[in-house]
Amino acid sequence: NNKVKFDVSQYYLLLKKLFADNNKSKPNSFELIANQVKTFYLSISGVCNNKNDIYNHIAIWMQGKFNGGSLEAYKIIVSFFIQDCEVFSDVTK
């Protein structure tokens, strides 16, 4: 997905730093978030195998989980997890 590649190239390092900074003040916070994202991915991938639909569902889920904000921002965060965590191993192949 070109959008994912663009978002990773533009925002990956910034998000990595923000997550690392947050993890310093709240230990294990990154792992908790990554595990929640992975769990949601696993649940949605069992009923949907379209990569773009999964990507969008996860972004919408995150938007609801964190009480709003820009859907575009959540798509950028999903792109980060695709690149960084191999959370979406099936999506990236």
N, C-alpha and C positions, 0 to 999 in steps of 0.2 A: 504494500500500500504506500503510495507516494506521500500521502499526508503523514503517515507514521514516520517515514524516513525524514521528511522535512522537519517535523516536530522534534525528532531525536537530534538532528543536526543543530537545531537552533536552541533547544532548551535542556538537553541532557545534563550538561555540566552544571548549570544553574540548579536544576532540581536535585542533582546528586549532592551538591553543597547544602541546599536547604534541608534535605532529609538528614544529612550528617549533623548539621547544626542542631536540628530538632532532637536528634537521637542523643546528643550530649546532655541536653537539659531533661529529656525524658527517655531514659535508657530503654532499649528494646522497642521503642515506638515504631521504628521503620519495619522491624520484623512483624509486629502486630498488624500494621497496615498491609504489608505484602502478603501475609497469610490470609487476611480477610479478602483481599483482591483475588488471590489464588483460589480460595474456597468458592467465591462467587463465580469465578471463571469455570471451575470444575462443574458447578451446578448448571450453569447455562450451556456449557458445551455438550452436556448430555442430551439436550433437547434441540440444539441448534448447531449446525456445522458451518455456517456461512461466516467467514472471518470478519467481514464488515459489520454484520449484524451483531456478532459477539462484542466487537470493539465498541459499537454504539450502545449496546445494552449495559456494558460495564461502566461507560461514561455516565449514562443516565442514572444507574444505580448509585454511583459515587456522588453525583449531584444531589440525589435524595438523601443519601446517608449523611452528608455534610451540610444539609439544610440550605441548598441553593448555591448560587454562584453561576458563573459562566459555564455552559456546557462545553464550549471550546477549550476552556482551561482544563476541564476534567479529561477531555480527549488528549490533551498534551500530557497529562499525568499518566493516562493509560499507555500512551506511547513510550513513556519512560519505563514503565513496568515491563512492557514487551521487550525492550532493549536490555534492561538491566538485570532482570530477575529470572528470565526464562519462565515467567509465570504462565505465559501463553505459548508453550512449546508447539502445540498443534497449529496455532495461528501463524506463527512465523515461518512455518515450513510450506 
